Amino acid sequence: MKLFALLLRTSPRSLLAALLLGLLSGLASVLLLVAIHRALTLSQSGASASQLGWYALLVVAVPLLGGVSRFWLIRLGQEALFRLRQGLVERILATPLARLEQVRSPRLLAALTEDVSVLGNGVVVLPTLAVNLAMIVASLAYLGWLSPRLFLGLAAGLVLSVASYRMILAAGRRRLERARDQHDVLMARLRDLIQGLQELLIHQGRRREFLVATAATADGLRSFSSQAHGLFSLLAGWGQLVFFALLGFLMFGLGRWLGASTGEITGYVLLLIFLRGPFQILLNQLPELSRATVALSRIEALGLGLEPQPLPAAGEVPPAKWRRLELRGVSLSYREDGNAESFRLGPVDLELEPGEVVFLTGGNGSGKTTLAKLLLGLYRPESGEILLDGSPVDDASRESYRALFSAVFAEFHLFDRLFGIPPEGRAEQATNWLAELGLGSKLSLDGDRFSTLALSRGQQKRLALLVAMLEDRPIYVFDEWAADQDPAFRERFYRQLLPELKARGKTVVAITHDDRYFSLADRLLHLEEGRLSVVR
């Protein structure tokens, strides 16, 4: 089972110790029943002092061993869940951006929230499952010792029962997987609802069709989930039917036909009645375990791996000085959404030096943002190479290479904290930049946290620029930064900020369509259908 494999990878010794204690608890439970069985079949003289002593010992051992086993398994399950969640975050941060963009954010979000939560519920029931499974195994072993003949007949019935259970369980799991597919689609719909709320509100037809599409997805999720839970409910009822059928077969058919003694039949009936509880618990937990198994399969299907992948601790500091950055014959192909043909960028040849301002222009879909991500080291080129001072940038040096850059993307994200910004002088610099960018009256910096992010789009972009300035790295990449700014801040960006960065020896690569400011660039480059040319 995948869940036990997950626990085994977390701590094999703890898992084996907990399972051993659970098995001992199950064995003690069976011995307790054996003691009760023998006491019921004793003569009028009653039980001896030693039998009473063993009974008292077993009464204490059963809950003690079971409790310790459950405690260890619960701790182990929570540790496995923590490692899984943390490992997912680390693997996402260590996975190439191009791969993550193929996975899509709704699937990643569902994995980090829904799937991990469902998996946590499955891990929680594992301790109870393990203890009850141990009771079942120990009880069956005793039944085999008590009467091998009766056990063979009982085993045949159990094999048929397990086969029927597996058929119903597999059908329920298939519907759970279909429901999980619908859940991914629904997550994408809900993302569209939040991000496209304004577009939906102003267009009644779009809103109506969106509601219909969302309702169809939600109905599919409801239908498959209901079918799965209906099958699992049938499984529980079927388990009760099979149990009482086996009990009747034992008492009124198999036992008499094999000539079993009254003591043997009584022992079997007593143990089977005891096993009804563990079997019922097992059947009730199968739906949760199936959901957890499906969730774990979905996480594995992301192709990110489950083992923790810590970020490199060394090699993140860029060179103190750099002289030349080159892209030699760099190219990359990819397929855009809804486009049957692949788009190819390059081959691109480009050189950058300290203290220059380069503007990059081009139409929509010409490859400007893709080229920026290649330059930043977020994409790996299919062919060609990136060289820093003549040395190729490879996997070993990519972290230190990326540390050359600060960027404000067209689709940027603001964190509420200044992650990765050294505290020395941070508050003073941030206060100065807030005033410089006209944000001093809108928010403040409290320690490493911004007081608010409830700003307009243009103000948020200025705040993203502030973060980039605090990073103080050698090369800045701006993707249409001025597009959301009013004329005053646009003017300040081109005529004040960029010259100041140039004077400080910084290199700036700005993707822009503001042709009135093209004369301020040291070089003007143009992309057309993935081909880079020099305008001047």
N, C-alpha and C positions, 0 to 999 in steps of 0.2 A: 504494500500500500504506500502511495506517495507520501502521505502525511507521516507515517512511521519512518520512511526514508529521510524526510526532512528533519525529524527529531534525531535520527541516528547520525546525521551529518553534524548536528549541533553539538551533541555530547554522547558518544557511544557508551561510555561507562555509566553515566547517569541513567540513560535509558535502560540498559541491561539490568542495573541494580533495581530500578523502579519496577521493571517487569518481573524480576525475580521475587521482589516483595509482594507484588500482586499475585503471582502464582502461589506463593506461600500462604497468602490470605485466602485464596480460593481453596487450597488444599486444607487449610484449617477449617474453612466453612464446611467442606465435605466431611472431615473428621468429626465435626460437631454433629452433623446430621447422622453420621454412623453411630455416634454415641447415643443420640436420641432413638435411632432405630433399634439398637440393642437394648436400650432401657425399656422400650415398648414390648420387646419380645422376651424379657426376663420373666422368671417365675415370680411368685408372690413374695419370695424372700427379699426382693429389692436389690438395688445396686450396692456395690461394695464401696469402701472409702476411697480406694484408688480410682474407681470409675468417676466418683463425684469430683475427685481432684483433677482428673483429666478434663472433665466437663467444665469446671471453673476456669482452668487454664485456657481452654479453647475459647470460652466466652470472652476472655480478655484479649487473646491473640488475634481473633478475627477482626474486630474494629481497629486494633492498634496497627496491625500489618497493612490493612487496607487503607487506613488514614495516612500512614507514612508514604505508601506507594502513590496515593493520589496527590499528596503534597509535593513529592519530588517530580511527578509528571506535570503538575500544574506549573511549577517553576521552570521545568524544562520547556514546556510549551510556550510560556511567555518569553523565554529567552530566544527560542527559535523564531517566534513572531517578531520580536525586536530585531533580530539579525536579518530576517527576511525584509522587513520594511526598510531598515537602514541600508541593507545591501542593495535593494532596488534603487534607492536614491543615489547611492554611490555608483551603481552601474549606469544609471541614466547619465550622471555627470561625466562618466568615463567613456560613454558611447559616442561615436562620431555623429555630428549634427545631421548629416545626410541620412543616416539610418533612423534617427529619431523622427525626422520629418516624414519618413515613409510610414512609421508606426501610427502617427497622428495623435494629437493631444487628447481627444476623447478616450482613446484606448489606454493611454498612459494614466489619465486621471481616474478612469474606472479601475485600473490595476492598483493604484496607490490608495484608493478609497474603498470602493465596493469589494473588490476581490480580496484585499488584505483583511477587511472587516469580516467577510464570510469565512476566510481561512482562519481567523482568530476564533470564531465561534466553533469551527470544527476542531481546532486544537484544544479548546476548553473541554469538549466532551470526550477527548481521548483517554484521560485518566479513568473515568468511570467505565468506559468501554474496556480498557485493559484489565481492570479488576474483575469485571463481570465475565469477560472472556476467560480469564484464569479460572474462575469458579466453574464455568461450563466445561472447560478441559479437564479439570480435576474431577468433577462429578462424573463425566463420561468414563474417565479412567477407572473410577471406583465401580461404576456399573459393569464395565467389562470384567473386572475382577470378581464381582459378586456373582455374575452368571454370564459366562461367555455365550451360551446359547441364546438367551434373551437379548444380549447386546447385538448379536449379528442381525436379528430381526429388526431391532430398533435402529441399527445403523442403516439398514436398507431403506427404512422409512425416512430417516434423516437425510440420506443422499438425495432421494426424490424431492424432499421438501426444500433443501438448499438449491437444487436445480431450478425449481419453480420460483424461489425467492430471487435468484440471480436474473431470471428472465424479466420479472416485474421490475427489479431494481435497474436493469439495463435500459428498459423502456423509459423509466422515469428520468434516468440520467441523460438520455438523448434529448428529452424535452427540456431538461435544465440547460443543456448546451444551446438549444435553439432560443430559449429565453434569454440566455446570456448574450447571444448575438443581437437580439432585439434591444437589450439594455445598452449595448454600444451605440446603436443607432439613436436610441432615445437620449443618451448623453450628448450626442452631436446636435440633436434637435434643441435640447435645453440650452446648449451653448449659443445656438443661433437665436434663441429667444432673448437671451440676455444681451448679446452683442448687437442684435438687429432689432431691438425693441422699437426704436424710433421709426425705422422703415416699415415695421408691421403696423404701427399705430396710424400712420398717415395713409395707408392703402388698405381699404377694407377687403378687396378681392384677395390680395396677398395674405392678409390676416386669416381670412376664411379658409383658404387652401392650406395655409400653414397649420391651422388647427386641425383640419381633416387629416393631413399627413401625420401630425403628431399623435392624434387619436388612434390612427391605424397602427402606428408603431407601439403605442402604449397598450392597445388591445392585443396585439401579437404577444407582447410581454406577459400580459395578464392571462391570455389563453394558454400559452405554453407552461407558465408557472402553475396555473390551476390544474392542468393535466398532470404535471409532474407530482404535485402534492396529492392529487386524487389517487394516482398510482401508489404513492407511498402510504396513503391511508388504507388502500386495498391491501398493501403488503402487511400492515399491522393486523388487519382483520383476518387475512389469510393465515398469518402466524398463529393466531388463537385457534382457528379452525383446525389447523394441522396438529397443534398441541393436544387438543382434546380428542382428536381422532386417534393419535398415537396412544394416548392414555387408555381409551376404550379398547383399542386393538390389543393392548398389552393385558388389560384386565380380563376381557371377555373372549379373547381369541388366542393370541400367541402364547400367553402364559399357560392356559389349560392344554393347548395342543402340544406344547413341549414338556408338559408335566412338571412345571416349575413349582417349587414349594411355596407355601404361603409366606414364609419369611422373605424369600427372594422377590416375590411379587410385591409384598408390602414395601420392601426396600426400594424397588424400582419406582413404585407409585409415589413414595415419600420424596425421593430425590427429584423425580420429574415435576412434582408440584413445587418443590423448591426452585427448580430451574426455570419455572415459568417467569419468575421475576427477572432474572438476568437475561433470558431470551427476549422478554418484552422490552426491557431497557435497550438491548441491542437493536431491536427492530425500530424502536422510536428514534434511535440515534442515526440510523442509516440515511435518512434524508439529509441531515446536517452534514454527515460525512460525505455524501455525494455532492452536495453543494460546494463543500470545501475542496473536494478533488477537482471539480470543474474549475473552481477559482484558481487553484494551483496550476492547472493545465493552461489556463488563460495567461497567467503570469509567465509561465515558461514559454508560451507561444510568442511572446514579445521578442524573443530571441536575444534578450539582454543578459541572460545568465542569472543565477541566484546567489552566487558566492559574492561576498563583499569585495569591492574593488576600490580601496582607498585611493584618494587623489595623491599624486606625487608630492612628497614633502620637500624635495630638493629640485633645483633647476628652474625655479619660477622667477628668478631675478634676471632681468634682461642685461645685456652687456652694458658696462658703464658708458661706453662710447661705441657708436657704430658709424660706418662710412658709406655703405652702399647696400641697398636691398634690391634684389633682382628676381624677376619672374622670367624664366627662359622657356619658351615653347609650352607654357602651361595651358592645359585644356581640360574640359570637364563636360560630360554629357549627362543629361537627365531628362525625364519625361514630366512635363507639366500636367496639372490636373485637367482632364477633359481633352487633352491633346494626344492624338494617336502617334504623332511623330516625336522623336527625341530632339531636344534642343541641345546644340553644341556650342560651348563657349571656347574660343581660341582656335588655334594656338595664340597665346598672348605673350608678348615680350614687353617688359616694363621695368624701368629702373627708378628708384627713389633715393634721394640723398637728404641729409639733415638740413633743416631750415628752408624748405621749399613748400610752396602752396600749389597743389595740383587739383584742377577741377575736372570732373568726369561727367560727361553728358551722354544722352542717348534716349531713345524712345522707350515707351513701356515694353517690357519683355525683351529688351536688347541684351540683358545679362549684367546690368550694372551692379545689382545687389549680389549676384552670384560671384562676380569678380571681387567685390569687397570681402565676401566671406572666404574666398580663396586667399586673398591678401592677408586676412586676419588669422589664417591657419585654422578656420572652422571647417573648411572642406579640404580634403586631400585631392590633389590633382590626379587625373587619370594618366596624364603624360606630362613630360616636362618636369621642371624642378624649380623650387624657390631657394635662393641662396642669400645668406646674410654674410656680408664681408667675404664672399667667396666660398663659404661652407654651406653645403646643402642642409636644408631643414628636414629632419626626419622625425620618427616617433620619439626618439630619445631627447631631441632638442625642441620639440614642438611647444612644450609648456613655457620654456624660457623665451621662445620666439613670440608667443602670444603676449607675453608680458611687456613687449614693446608697445602695445596698442591700447588706446582707449577709444571707445566707439559709442556713438549714439545712433541706433538703428532707426529706420523708418517705423518699424513695428517694435518699439522699445518697451521695456518693462521697468517700473520703478519699485524698488524695495523700500520698506518703511524704515530700514536701518542702513547705516553706512558700513556694509560688510566689506572687510578687507582694507579699510582706510585707516592708516596708523593714527593714534589719538594725538600725537604731538602736533600742536598748532592747528588741529582740525577745527575746533570751535571758532577760532578767530578767522581763519580762511573762509569757512562756511558762512559766517556772518557777513563778511565783506562781499562774497559772491551773491548772497541773497539780496543785498542792497544793490549790487551792480546789475543784477538781472531783474530788478523790480519785484522781488518776492519777499522783501523784508517785512511788509505789512500783512502777508498772507500766511506765513508759517515761520517757525523757528526750529533750531536744532537743540534737542534736550539730550545731552550725552551723545549717543550715536543714533538717536531716533529723530525723525521728522515729526513735528507736532500734528501734521495732517498731510494727506495726499489728495484731498478733495479740491482739486484745481481744474482749471480749463485745460484743454489739450495743449494749447500753446504754452501755458504756465508749467504743465508737467514736462514738456520738452525742455524748457529752460532749466527745470530742476535736474533733469537727466544730464544736461550740459554742465551744471554745477558739479555733479558727481564725477563726471569725466575730468573736470578741471582739478578736483581734489586728488584724483589718481596721479596726475602729473607724470604721464608717461611720454616717451619720445615721439610717438606717432599718433595722430588723431584721425579717425575716420568718421565723417558725418554723412549720413544718408538722408538727403532732403531735409536737413535740420530747419531751414528757414521757411519751409512750406507752410507751417502753421503759425507763423509769427506775424504780428502787425508791422507796418512799414518802418516804424521807429526801431524795433528790435532787429528787424532784418537788416536795416542799414548799419546798426551797431555791430552785428555779427560779421558782416563782410568788411566794413571799413575800419573797425576798431579791434575786434577780437582776433580775427585771422592775422592781421599784421603784428599784433602783440605776440601771438604764438610763434610766428616766423622769427621775430626779433629774439625770442628766447631759444632759438635753435630747434624748435619743434617742426615736425613735418606734418602737413595737413593734406588729406585726400578728401575732397568734398564732392559728393554726388549732388548735382544741382541743375536746375533749369532756368535760373535767374540770369538771363543773358546780359542784363544791364551791368552785371558785376564781373563779367568774364575777363575784363581787362586787368583785374586785380590778381589774377592767377599767374604764377610763373610759367605754368604749362597748362594747356587746354587739350584734353583727350576726349575722343568720341567713340562710343560703341554703337555698332549697327549690326543686328542679327549675329551677335557673338564675336564680331570682328572689331579689334581695337585699332584706331588710327589716331595720329597726332594732328590736331588742328593748328596748333602753333607752339 
